[in-house]
Amino acid sequence: MFRRVRYGFAEITNGFAEITNEFAEITNGFAEITNEFAEITNEFAEITNGFAEITNGFAEITNGFAEITNALA
């Protein structure tokens, strides 16, 4: 009888171990998705910084034209 009880507890323990492993896989899946979103966010940040650099370039050009205009005035 104790063998059956021990065997039953072993099966329950193995069942919990399987459930724990499944949760670990799900957690790892969420971590991968989070990392993908982080990479996408970083890509958008680089694009945004690129646009900021372009905008600053246009501002410098505009300021240059203003200086030329003021010099000619």
N, C-alpha and C positions, 0 to 999 in steps of 0.2 A: 504494500500500500504506500509506504513512504517513497518507493521508487516512482510510483505514478505521480505523487505529489511533487517530488523533485523534478520529474520530467515535465510536469505541467508548469511549474515555476520557470524552468529553463525555456519552455516555449513562450511563455509570457515575456520573459526577459529578452529573448530573441526578437519577439514582436516589437517591443519598445525600442530595441536597437535599430530595427528596420525603419520604424517611424522616425527616430532621431536622424538616421541617415537621409531619409526623404526630406526632412526639414532642412538639413544641412545643404542638400542639393538645391532646394528652393531658395535658401538664403544666398547661396553662391550665384544662382541665376539672377536674383535681384541685384547683387553686387556687380555682376557683369553689365546689367542694364544701366545701373547708376554710373559705371565707368564710361559707358558709351555716351550717355548724356553729358558727362563731364567733358569728353573729347569734343562733342558737338558744340558745347558752350565755349570751349577754348577756341574752336575754329571761328565761331561768330565773333569772339573778342578780337581775334586777329584781323578779321574782315573789317570790324568797326574801327580798329586802330589804323588800318589802311586808309579808310575813308577820312579819318581825322587827319592823317598826314596829307592826303590830297587837299582837304579843306584848308589846312595851314599853308600849303603851297600856293593855293589861289589867293589866300589873304596876303601872302608876301608879294605876289605879283601885283595885287591891287594896291598895296602900299607903295610898291615901286612906281606904279603909274601915278599915284598921288604925289609922290616926290618929284617926278618929272613935270607934272602939271604945275606944281607949286614953283618949281625952278623956272618954268617958262612964263609964269604970271608976272 
